[in-house]
């Protein structure tokens, strides 16, 4: 099982830090077989994000990662790459390298076409970086020709319009890089290749059939092949959220494996359940499986699975584990926002937690794990709270798995659960939010019947709720208009932003962007342009408020968490529940 390369923002400058070491060591201790730290740039011309590692500065960090992972039996492969036209010129202040001067589809920046001297420098950079990695004691190197890589751009007719040898034979540069890296690795070390095998642009890009042709020539040059999808045009295909079925790459990986001539092939692509991973191995789809997000959600995934203990589920939401952001957030997880910190001993403490939503469940779980005697009071007839509403949204079904896991862990750890019991005070109060007046998104998600006629969904937040409710209503055959003050619907969706707007368009949802809801009366909603104030009217038989709920009713001086304090995401609720437990445990 692999823990694949991904951005973490854990670095200091362009080097790997002690936080990287702890992060990877946790996965190795949890049973992961192969750890691949985040991709390091092989040349200074590549500085794709502020804390992106530079291979020339990663030697000490790689050595520390190896030293921390090796006692647990995990192999460490250094990931080497260059993002080319998909990088950023904002840090290096130099032109972006590319096979041809084709504007990047995301940034619209026009890169410089690489001359032979640049190509030679790139190959030399891969070789020199591999030498640094070998000196650090790594078990091998992974060359990145995946979705966001310069090597993929040379393979693709979308971005490689050259007429020289590197355009006539688009695999030439990658073969030169692999040969150069192999020379530096010498015998006994692994050479892995991460290869985009479908750019989802069949008119000119890499298609599965073309990838199979590439693989026949490239596989003999590598010891391990990781099959991925994606490109600049389909960036979300590399790590899609829950709208894409888990294990979506299985058929593609199976076809590539058949062409790989015996080179072991790795399945990558939303593999988040141990059972699904085992089935992929059993039916011949792959020789190994990469479960990166699953091991972000549960660092002990392998150890738990071996012990028959339920694994903390990945929700496939991409809300905290995709961190390419100018604010440099540290990698985290909605299900497990911890840093693996040790807890004070709670033996002998008697604690009451009020509320069985994500905040209350996490507080109770942490307290019980520390040895406290915990009582959990929940007024509803089941645990999980708002997680069940979130799970009703399109693409968010796995939040129900998180609700089930949290509830199961609470029971398994000996917490005394009292359902159907109301209470206002306790050691931790996590009683949730108060609803707004009128028809809310929560009502729709709970299955409330709406009057017939056109629906207006007012989304002042720009998150998944407004978009998801609009999708659900449109799928039910309703005429829907989504109102948002932002220039694009769902502006806070991150990697799902483009796909979400495509889904809304296909569903026939009218997106009223840069608009503010002024009034609703007599079957008409009055909207005002955010910038000019110009008003217009749209038909509205039902208004659905997708805004945040109101803070809950918390007794003065109570230790509160989650929506009871203020509207929270699941990440914030789980984190606050954990912090409330830690506060209690730290209080003598």
ABEGO torsion letter per residue (X at the ends): XBBBBBBAGABBEABBBAAAAAAAAAAAAAGBABBBBBBBBABAABBABAABBBAAAAAAAAAAAAAAAAAAGBBBBBBBBBAEAABBAAAAGBBBBBABBBBBAAAGBBBBBBBAAAAAAAAAAAAAAAAAAAAAGBAEBBBBABABBAAAAAABAAABABABAAAABAAAAAAAAAAAAAAAAEBGBBBBBBBBABAGBAAABBBAAAAAAAAAAAAAABABBBBBBEBAABAAAABBBAABBBGAAAAAAAAAAAAAGGBBBBBBGGBABAAAAAAAAAAGABABBBBAAAAAABAAAAAAAAAGBBBBBBAGAGAAABABBAAGBBBBBAABABAGBBBBBABGBBBBBBEABAAAAAAAAAAAAAGBBBBBBBABABBGEAAAAAAABBGAAAAAAAAAAAAAAAAAAGBBBBBGBBBABBABBBAEBBBBBEBBAAAAAAGBBBBBEBBBBBBAAGBAAAAAAAAAAAAAGBBBBBBBABABBGAAAEAAAAAAAAAAAAAGBBBBBGBBBABBBGGBBBBBBAAAGBBBBBBBABBBBABBBBBBBBBBGBBBBEAAABBBBAAAAAAAAAAAAAAAAABX
